[in-house]
Amino acid sequence: MPATFDRVVTHGDFSLDNLLVADGEVTGCIDLGRVGIADRWQDLAILWHSLAEFGDKAAAAMLQSYGIAVDPARLAFHLRLDEFF
């Protein structure tokens, strides 16, 4: 478990399946049933995992664009936590 949490408003299930995309741009999100306050890595881990299906470069590019380094411990924690939902 991470020592600290960076609490922000999160989608809760921020996967590619829940994003609306038009012309290569994200235009919206659906399935907002898990919106709430949580660690930002909750959404980052789920999106990272979705993008990893297209290769490590896609997932790494998302985190780089977000301006954050890969944190394997936080990724692992939040991906395991998501299995309870």
Biopython code that builds the backbone (N, CA, C, O; Angstrom):
import numpy as np
from Bio.PDB.StructureBuilder import StructureBuilder

atoms = [
    (1, "MET", "N", (0.842, -1.172, 0.000)),
    (1, "MET", "CA", (0.000, 0.000, 0.000)),
    (1, "MET", "C", (0.894, 1.244, 0.000)),
    (1, "MET", "O", (1.867, 1.311, 0.751)),
    (2, "PRO", "N", (0.566, 2.219, -0.835)),
    (2, "PRO", "CA", (1.370, 3.447, -0.854)),
    (2, "PRO", "C", (1.381, 4.140, 0.506)),
    (2, "PRO", "O", (0.406, 4.076, 1.255)),
    (3, "ALA", "N", (2.484, 4.795, 0.811)),
    (3, "ALA", "CA", (2.615, 5.499, 2.087)),
    (3, "ALA", "C", (1.715, 6.728, 2.148)),
    (3, "ALA", "O", (1.218, 7.081, 3.217)),
    (4, "THR", "N", (1.505, 7.374, 1.019)),
    (4, "THR", "CA", (0.645, 8.556, 0.957)),
    (4, "THR", "C", (-0.270, 8.446, -0.254)),
    (4, "THR", "O", (-0.007, 7.685, -1.185)),
    (5, "PHE", "N", (-1.336, 9.212, -0.224)),
    (5, "PHE", "CA", (-2.264, 9.255, -1.348)),
    (5, "PHE", "C", (-2.408, 10.702, -1.796)),
    (5, "PHE", "O", (-2.528, 11.610, -0.974)),
    (6, "ASP", "N", (-2.394, 10.903, -3.098)),
    (6, "ASP", "CA", (-2.573, 12.218, -3.702)),
    (6, "ASP", "C", (-4.041, 12.311, -4.107)),
    (6, "ASP", "O", (-4.412, 11.930, -5.218)),
    (7, "ARG", "N", (-4.864, 12.813, -3.210)),
    (7, "ARG", "CA", (-6.315, 12.782, -3.416)),
    (7, "ARG", "C", (-6.778, 13.841, -4.416)),
    (7, "ARG", "O", (-6.474, 15.028, -4.289)),
    (8, "VAL", "N", (-7.526, 13.365, -5.417)),
    (8, "VAL", "CA", (-8.107, 14.218, -6.450)),
    (8, "VAL", "C", (-9.484, 13.637, -6.795)),
    (8, "VAL", "O", (-9.838, 12.559, -6.318)),
    (9, "VAL", "N", (-10.245, 14.336, -7.607)),
    (9, "VAL", "CA", (-11.493, 13.775, -8.131)),
    (9, "VAL", "C", (-11.121, 12.789, -9.231)),
    (9, "VAL", "O", (-10.406, 13.137, -10.170)),
    (10, "THR", "N", (-11.605, 11.570, -9.111)),
    (10, "THR", "CA", (-11.296, 10.541, -10.100)),
    (10, "THR", "C", (-12.570, 9.995, -10.730)),
    (10, "THR", "O", (-13.655, 10.065, -10.154)),
    (11, "HIS", "N", (-12.405, 9.454, -11.917)),
    (11, "HIS", "CA", (-13.499, 8.805, -12.636)),
    (11, "HIS", "C", (-13.842, 7.486, -11.956)),
    (11, "HIS", "O", (-15.014, 7.150, -11.792)),
    (12, "GLY", "N", (-12.820, 6.747, -11.566)),
    (12, "GLY", "CA", (-13.015, 5.481, -10.876)),
    (12, "GLY", "C", (-12.893, 4.272, -11.776)),
    (12, "GLY", "O", (-12.598, 3.177, -11.295)),
    (13, "ASP", "N", (-13.113, 4.441, -13.078)),
    (13, "ASP", "CA", (-12.977, 3.356, -14.049)),
    (13, "ASP", "C", (-12.551, 3.967, -15.376)),
    (13, "ASP", "O", (-13.211, 3.781, -16.399)),
    (14, "PHE", "N", (-11.459, 4.687, -15.349)),
    (14, "PHE", "CA", (-10.995, 5.490, -16.487)),
    (14, "PHE", "C", (-10.261, 4.610, -17.494)),
    (14, "PHE", "O", (-9.042, 4.698, -17.647)),
    (15, "SER", "N", (-11.026, 3.763, -18.176)),
    (15, "SER", "CA", (-10.461, 2.871, -19.185)),
    (15, "SER", "C", (-10.835, 3.364, -20.573)),
    (15, "SER", "O", (-11.679, 4.248, -20.723)),
    (16, "LEU", "N", (-10.211, 2.794, -21.574)),
    (16, "LEU", "CA", (-10.527, 3.174, -22.951)),
    (16, "LEU", "C", (-11.995, 2.923, -23.282)),
    (16, "LEU", "O", (-12.587, 3.640, -24.089)),
    (17, "ASP", "N", (-12.576, 1.906, -22.656)),
    (17, "ASP", "CA", (-13.992, 1.589, -22.897)),
    (17, "ASP", "C", (-14.923, 2.711, -22.452)),
    (17, "ASP", "O", (-16.054, 2.795, -22.930)),
    (18, "ASN", "N", (-14.473, 3.564, -21.556)),
    (18, "ASN", "CA", (-15.324, 4.622, -21.008)),
    (18, "ASN", "C", (-14.987, 6.017, -21.545)),
    (18, "ASN", "O", (-15.460, 7.022, -21.015)),
    (19, "LEU", "N", (-14.178, 6.068, -22.584)),
    (19, "LEU", "CA", (-13.827, 7.351, -23.193)),
    (19, "LEU", "C", (-14.502, 7.485, -24.554)),
    (19, "LEU", "O", (-14.561, 6.530, -25.328)),
    (20, "LEU", "N", (-15.004, 8.667, -24.831)),
    (20, "LEU", "CA", (-15.553, 8.976, -26.145)),
    (20, "LEU", "C", (-14.476, 9.723, -26.911)),
    (20, "LEU", "O", (-13.949, 10.727, -26.431)),
    (21, "VAL", "N", (-14.149, 9.237, -28.099)),
    (21, "VAL", "CA", (-13.080, 9.820, -28.899)),
    (21, "VAL", "C", (-13.608, 10.144, -30.288)),
    (21, "VAL", "O", (-14.279, 9.322, -30.911)),
    (22, "ALA", "N", (-13.303, 11.348, -30.772)),
    (22, "ALA", "CA", (-13.653, 11.763, -32.126)),
    (22, "ALA", "C", (-12.449, 12.452, -32.747)),
    (22, "ALA", "O", (-11.877, 13.366, -32.154)),
    (23, "ASP", "N", (-12.070, 12.022, -33.921)),
    (23, "ASP", "CA", (-10.928, 12.615, -34.632)),
    (23, "ASP", "C", (-9.659, 12.626, -33.787)),
    (23, "ASP", "O", (-8.891, 13.587, -33.830)),
    (24, "GLY", "N", (-9.436, 11.560, -33.018)),
    (24, "GLY", "CA", (-8.230, 11.445, -32.214)),
    (24, "GLY", "C", (-8.217, 12.244, -30.929)),
    (24, "GLY", "O", (-7.202, 12.273, -30.234)),
    (25, "GLU", "N", (-9.311, 12.888, -30.599)),
    (25, "GLU", "CA", (-9.400, 13.705, -29.378)),
    (25, "GLU", "C", (-10.440, 13.106, -28.431)),
    (25, "GLU", "O", (-11.499, 12.657, -28.868)),
    (26, "VAL", "N", (-10.132, 13.103, -27.143)),
    (26, "VAL", "CA", (-11.115, 12.672, -26.146)),
    (26, "VAL", "C", (-12.175, 13.763, -26.037)),
    (26, "VAL", "O", (-11.865, 14.923, -25.764)),
    (27, "THR", "N", (-13.433, 13.372, -26.254)),
    (27, "THR", "CA", (-14.526, 14.345, -26.217)),
    (27, "THR", "C", (-15.452, 14.154, -25.022)),
    (27, "THR", "O", (-16.313, 14.996, -24.766)),
    (28, "GLY", "N", (-15.287, 13.067, -24.296)),
    (28, "GLY", "CA", (-16.134, 12.853, -23.135)),
    (28, "GLY", "C", (-15.878, 11.527, -22.463)),
    (28, "GLY", "O", (-15.090, 10.710, -22.940)),
    (29, "CYS", "N", (-16.558, 11.322, -21.340)),
    (29, "CYS", "CA", (-16.465, 10.087, -20.562)),
    (29, "CYS", "C", (-17.870, 9.580, -20.273)),
    (29, "CYS", "O", (-18.812, 10.363, -20.146)),
    (30, "ILE", "N", (-17.999, 8.270, -20.171)),
    (30, "ILE", "CA", (-19.263, 7.662, -19.775)),
    (30, "ILE", "C", (-19.026, 6.805, -18.540)),
    (30, "ILE", "O", (-17.888, 6.644, -18.099)),
    (31, "ASP", "N", (-20.086, 6.263, -17.989)),
    (31, "ASP", "CA", (-20.029, 5.356, -16.845)),
    (31, "ASP", "C", (-19.387, 6.041, -15.642)),
    (31, "ASP", "O", (-18.287, 5.678, -15.225)),
    (32, "LEU", "N", (-20.070, 7.013, -15.100)),
    (32, "LEU", "CA", (-19.534, 7.821, -14.001)),
    (32, "LEU", "C", (-19.964, 7.321, -12.617)),
    (32, "LEU", "O", (-19.947, 8.083, -11.651)),
    (33, "GLY", "N", (-20.342, 6.067, -12.524)),
    (33, "GLY", "CA", (-20.836, 5.523, -11.269)),
    (33, "GLY", "C", (-19.821, 5.440, -10.148)),
    (33, "GLY", "O", (-20.198, 5.299, -8.985)),
    (34, "ARG", "N", (-18.539, 5.525, -10.474)),
    (34, "ARG", "CA", (-17.497, 5.426, -9.446)),
    (34, "ARG", "C", (-16.746, 6.744, -9.249)),
    (34, "ARG", "O", (-15.661, 6.744, -8.668)),
    (35, "VAL", "N", (-17.293, 7.856, -9.715)),
    (35, "VAL", "CA", (-16.645, 9.159, -9.527)),
    (35, "VAL", "C", (-16.557, 9.460, -8.039)),
    (35, "VAL", "O", (-17.505, 9.221, -7.291)),
    (36, "GLY", "N", (-15.423, 9.980, -7.618)),
    (36, "GLY", "CA", (-15.262, 10.338, -6.207)),
    (36, "GLY", "C", (-13.857, 10.837, -5.942)),
    (36, "GLY", "O", (-13.093, 11.101, -6.871)),
    (37, "ILE", "N", (-13.527, 10.963, -4.684)),
    (37, "ILE", "CA", (-12.201, 11.390, -4.252)),
    (37, "ILE", "C", (-11.351, 10.140, -4.028)),
    (37, "ILE", "O", (-11.727, 9.240, -3.276)),
    (38, "ALA", "N", (-10.215, 10.106, -4.688)),
    (38, "ALA", "CA", (-9.305, 8.965, -4.546)),
    (38, "ALA", "C", (-7.911, 9.414, -4.978)),
    (38, "ALA", "O", (-7.721, 10.548, -5.416)),
    (39, "ASP", "N", (-6.958, 8.528, -4.851)),
    (39, "ASP", "CA", (-5.606, 8.791, -5.319)),
    (39, "ASP", "C", (-5.613, 8.866, -6.844)),
    (39, "ASP", "O", (-6.266, 8.057, -7.504)),
    (40, "ARG", "N", (-4.883, 9.846, -7.409)),
    (40, "ARG", "CA", (-4.868, 10.016, -8.864)),
    (40, "ARG", "C", (-4.421, 8.758, -9.588)),
    (40, "ARG", "O", (-4.786, 8.549, -10.745)),
    (41, "TRP", "N", (-3.626, 7.906, -8.916)),
    (41, "TRP", "CA", (-3.149, 6.682, -9.548)),
    (41, "TRP", "C", (-4.269, 5.671, -9.775)),
    (41, "TRP", "O", (-4.086, 4.721, -10.536)),
    (42, "GLN", "N", (-5.412, 5.851, -9.143)),
    (42, "GLN", "CA", (-6.538, 4.954, -9.432)),
    (42, "GLN", "C", (-6.882, 5.050, -10.912)),
    (42, "GLN", "O", (-6.966, 4.028, -11.594)),
    (43, "ASP", "N", (-7.080, 6.254, -11.412)),
    (43, "ASP", "CA", (-7.399, 6.429, -12.828)),
    (43, "ASP", "C", (-6.186, 6.177, -13.721)),
    (43, "ASP", "O", (-6.313, 5.559, -14.778)),
    (44, "LEU", "N", (-5.024, 6.647, -13.307)),
    (44, "LEU", "CA", (-3.826, 6.455, -14.125)),
    (44, "LEU", "C", (-3.514, 4.978, -14.327)),
    (44, "LEU", "O", (-3.147, 4.570, -15.429)),
    (45, "ALA", "N", (-3.654, 4.176, -13.281)),
    (45, "ALA", "CA", (-3.356, 2.749, -13.381)),
    (45, "ALA", "C", (-4.331, 2.046, -14.324)),
    (45, "ALA", "O", (-3.922, 1.208, -15.129)),
    (46, "ILE", "N", (-5.601, 2.380, -14.230)),
    (46, "ILE", "CA", (-6.595, 1.737, -15.096)),
    (46, "ILE", "C", (-6.365, 2.127, -16.555)),
    (46, "ILE", "O", (-6.415, 1.267, -17.434)),
    (47, "LEU", "N", (-6.117, 3.398, -16.824)),
    (47, "LEU", "CA", (-5.852, 3.827, -18.193)),
    (47, "LEU", "C", (-4.530, 3.245, -18.696)),
    (47, "LEU", "O", (-4.445, 2.804, -19.842)),
    (48, "TRP", "N", (-3.509, 3.241, -17.856)),
    (48, "TRP", "CA", (-2.219, 2.648, -18.218)),
    (48, "TRP", "C", (-2.404, 1.189, -18.625)),
    (48, "TRP", "O", (-1.848, 0.742, -19.629)),
    (49, "HIS", "N", (-3.186, 0.454, -17.843)),
    (49, "HIS", "CA", (-3.442, -0.962, -18.131)),
    (49, "HIS", "C", (-4.184, -1.119, -19.456)),
    (49, "HIS", "O", (-3.862, -2.014, -20.238)),
    (50, "SER", "N", (-5.165, -0.270, -19.717)),
    (50, "SER", "CA", (-5.901, -0.325, -20.987)),
    (50, "SER", "C", (-4.982, -0.053, -22.173)),
    (50, "SER", "O", (-5.040, -0.745, -23.189)),
    (51, "LEU", "N", (-4.138, 0.959, -22.032)),
    (51, "LEU", "CA", (-3.231, 1.319, -23.119)),
    (51, "LEU", "C", (-2.141, 0.273, -23.328)),
    (51, "LEU", "O", (-1.644, 0.119, -24.444)),
    (52, "ALA", "N", (-1.764, -0.444, -22.281)),
    (52, "ALA", "CA", (-0.726, -1.463, -22.390)),
    (52, "ALA", "C", (-1.130, -2.583, -23.348)),
    (52, "ALA", "O", (-0.270, -3.303, -23.855)),
    (53, "GLU", "N", (-2.424, -2.733, -23.598)),
    (53, "GLU", "CA", (-2.889, -3.729, -24.567)),
    (53, "GLU", "C", (-2.347, -3.415, -25.960)),
    (53, "GLU", "O", (-2.263, -4.306, -26.805)),
    (54, "PHE", "N", (-1.980, -2.159, -26.206)),
    (54, "PHE", "CA", (-1.442, -1.739, -27.493)),
    (54, "PHE", "C", (0.081, -1.666, -27.475)),
    (54, "PHE", "O", (0.700, -1.238, -28.450)),
    (55, "GLY", "N", (0.677, -2.083, -26.371)),
    (55, "GLY", "CA", (2.129, -2.089, -26.244)),
    (55, "GLY", "C", (2.597, -1.137, -25.160)),
    (55, "GLY", "O", (1.895, -0.201, -24.777)),
    (56, "ASP", "N", (3.787, -1.396, -24.683)),
    (56, "ASP", "CA", (4.364, -0.592, -23.599)),
    (56, "ASP", "C", (4.548, 0.870, -23.993)),
    (56, "ASP", "O", (4.471, 1.755, -23.141)),
    (57, "LYS", "N", (4.789, 1.128, -25.271)),
    (57, "LYS", "CA", (5.035, 2.503, -25.705)),
    (57, "LYS", "C", (3.800, 3.378, -25.531)),
    (57, "LYS", "O", (3.918, 4.546, -25.162)),
    (58, "ALA", "N", (2.622, 2.828, -25.790)),
    (58, "ALA", "CA", (1.382, 3.609, -25.651)),
    (58, "ALA", "C", (1.158, 3.988, -24.194)),
    (58, "ALA", "O", (0.821, 5.133, -23.894)),
    (59, "ALA", "N", (1.340, 3.039, -23.294)),
    (59, "ALA", "CA", (1.143, 3.306, -21.866)),
    (59, "ALA", "C", (2.188, 4.304, -21.359)),
    (59, "ALA", "O", (1.861, 5.205, -20.587)),
    (60, "ALA", "N", (3.430, 4.146, -21.787)),
    (60, "ALA", "CA", (4.494, 5.055, -21.358)),
    (60, "ALA", "C", (4.255, 6.468, -21.897)),
    (60, "ALA", "O", (4.514, 7.449, -21.201)),
    (61, "ALA", "N", (3.765, 6.571, -23.128)),
    (61, "ALA", "CA", (3.493, 7.881, -23.726)),
    (61, "ALA", "C", (2.400, 8.616, -22.959)),
    (61, "ALA", "O", (2.473, 9.834, -22.799)),
    (62, "MET", "N", (1.389, 7.893, -22.484)),
    (62, "MET", "CA", (0.312, 8.526, -21.705)),
    (62, "MET", "C", (0.874, 9.133, -20.438)),
    (62, "MET", "O", (0.578, 10.285, -20.122)),
    (63, "LEU", "N", (1.681, 8.378, -19.705)),
    (63, "LEU", "CA", (2.245, 8.902, -18.459)),
    (63, "LEU", "C", (3.193, 10.066, -18.736)),
    (63, "LEU", "O", (3.224, 11.036, -17.979)),
    (64, "GLN", "N", (3.958, 9.972, -19.810)),
    (64, "GLN", "CA", (4.869, 11.064, -20.159)),
    (64, "GLN", "C", (4.074, 12.323, -20.504)),
    (64, "GLN", "O", (4.442, 13.422, -20.089)),
    (65, "SER", "N", (2.996, 12.170, -21.253)),
    (65, "SER", "CA", (2.156, 13.322, -21.602)),
    (65, "SER", "C", (1.509, 13.923, -20.363)),
    (65, "SER", "O", (1.309, 15.135, -20.282)),
    (66, "TYR", "N", (1.188, 13.079, -19.411)),
    (66, "TYR", "CA", (0.594, 13.537, -18.155)),
    (66, "TYR", "C", (1.640, 14.237, -17.286)),
    (66, "TYR", "O", (1.307, 15.028, -16.404)),
    (67, "GLY", "N", (2.902, 13.932, -17.553)),
    (67, "GLY", "CA", (3.979, 14.568, -16.800)),
    (67, "GLY", "C", (4.328, 13.853, -15.510)),
    (67, "GLY", "O", (4.729, 14.479, -14.530)),
    (68, "ILE", "N", (4.174, 12.542, -15.516)),
    (68, "ILE", "CA", (4.437, 11.776, -14.299)),
    (68, "ILE", "C", (5.236, 10.528, -14.668)),
    (68, "ILE", "O", (5.022, 9.941, -15.728)),
    (69, "ALA", "N", (6.150, 10.126, -13.797)),
    (69, "ALA", "CA", (6.972, 8.941, -14.039)),
    (69, "ALA", "C", (6.211, 7.685, -13.637)),
    (69, "ALA", "O", (5.327, 7.723, -12.780)),
    (70, "VAL", "N", (6.564, 6.593, -14.259)),
    (70, "VAL", "CA", (5.960, 5.306, -13.907)),
    (70, "VAL", "C", (6.287, 4.990, -12.451)),
    (70, "VAL", "O", (7.430, 5.132, -12.017)),
    (71, "ASP", "N", (5.288, 4.567, -11.712)),
    (71, "ASP", "CA", (5.461, 4.159, -10.318)),
    (71, "ASP", "C", (4.917, 2.733, -10.211)),
    (71, "ASP", "O", (3.727, 2.541, -9.964)),
    (72, "PRO", "N", (5.788, 1.728, -10.397)),
    (72, "PRO", "CA", (5.324, 0.342, -10.426)),
    (72, "PRO", "C", (4.541, -0.077, -9.184)),
    (72, "PRO", "O", (3.579, -0.838, -9.290)),
    (73, "ALA", "N", (4.940, 0.409, -8.012)),
    (73, "ALA", "CA", (4.234, 0.030, -6.776)),
    (73, "ALA", "C", (2.811, 0.576, -6.775)),
    (73, "ALA", "O", (1.877, -0.139, -6.412)),
    (74, "ARG", "N", (2.634, 1.830, -7.175)),
    (74, "ARG", "CA", (1.283, 2.411, -7.215)),
    (74, "ARG", "C", (0.441, 1.750, -8.296)),
    (74, "ARG", "O", (-0.744, 1.489, -8.085)),
    (75, "LEU", "N", (1.043, 1.474, -9.459)),
    (75, "LEU", "CA", (0.305, 0.778, -10.510)),
    (75, "LEU", "C", (-0.204, -0.562, -10.000)),
    (75, "LEU", "O", (-1.385, -0.879, -10.144)),
    (76, "ALA", "N", (0.683, -1.343, -9.406)),
    (76, "ALA", "CA", (0.309, -2.668, -8.915)),
    (76, "ALA", "C", (-0.782, -2.573, -7.846)),
    (76, "ALA", "O", (-1.750, -3.333, -7.882)),
    (77, "PHE", "N", (-0.635, -1.655, -6.906)),
    (77, "PHE", "CA", (-1.621, -1.511, -5.836)),
    (77, "PHE", "C", (-3.003, -1.187, -6.395)),
    (77, "PHE", "O", (-3.987, -1.835, -6.041)),
    (78, "HIS", "N", (-3.074, -0.187, -7.267)),
    (78, "HIS", "CA", (-4.381, 0.249, -7.766)),
    (78, "HIS", "C", (-4.997, -0.746, -8.743)),
    (78, "HIS", "O", (-6.221, -0.861, -8.807)),
    (79, "LEU", "N", (-4.190, -1.458, -9.496)),
    (79, "LEU", "CA", (-4.752, -2.493, -10.365)),
    (79, "LEU", "C", (-5.309, -3.649, -9.545)),
    (79, "LEU", "O", (-6.345, -4.214, -9.895)),
    (80, "ARG", "N", (-4.636, -4.003, -8.465)),
    (80, "ARG", "CA", (-5.166, -5.057, -7.579)),
    (80, "ARG", "C", (-6.424, -4.572, -6.859)),
    (80, "ARG", "O", (-7.394, -5.317, -6.728)),
    (81, "LEU", "N", (-6.405, -3.333, -6.398)),
    (81, "LEU", "CA", (-7.573, -2.770, -5.718)),
    (81, "LEU", "C", (-8.783, -2.757, -6.648)),
    (81, "LEU", "O", (-9.901, -3.031, -6.212)),
    (82, "ASP", "N", (-8.570, -2.442, -7.918)),
    (82, "ASP", "CA", (-9.663, -2.376, -8.888)),
    (82, "ASP", "C", (-10.355, -3.726, -9.070)),
    (82, "ASP", "O", (-11.528, -3.766, -9.442)),
    (83, "GLU", "N", (-9.664, -4.811, -8.820)),
    (83, "GLU", "CA", (-10.268, -6.144, -8.956)),
    (83, "GLU", "C", (-11.434, -6.344, -7.976)),
    (83, "GLU", "O", (-12.280, -7.207, -8.206)),
    (84, "PHE", "N", (-11.492, -5.572, -6.899)),
    (84, "PHE", "CA", (-12.590, -5.694, -5.948)),
    (84, "PHE", "C", (-13.877, -5.050, -6.444)),
    (84, "PHE", "O", (-14.942, -5.274, -5.870)),
    (85, "PHE", "N", (-13.788, -4.245, -7.516)),
    (85, "PHE", "CA", (-14.969, -3.582, -8.060)),
    (85, "PHE", "C", (-15.480, -4.403, -9.160)),
    (85, "PHE", "O", (-16.481, -4.049, -9.783)),
]
sb = StructureBuilder()
sb.init_structure("model")
sb.init_model(0)
sb.init_chain("A")
sb.init_seg("    ")
for serial, (resi, resn, name, xyz) in enumerate(atoms, 1):
    if name == "N":
        sb.init_residue(resn, " ", resi, " ")
    sb.init_atom(name, np.array(xyz, "f"), 0.0, 1.0, " ", f" {name:<3s}", serial, name[0])
structure = sb.get_structure()
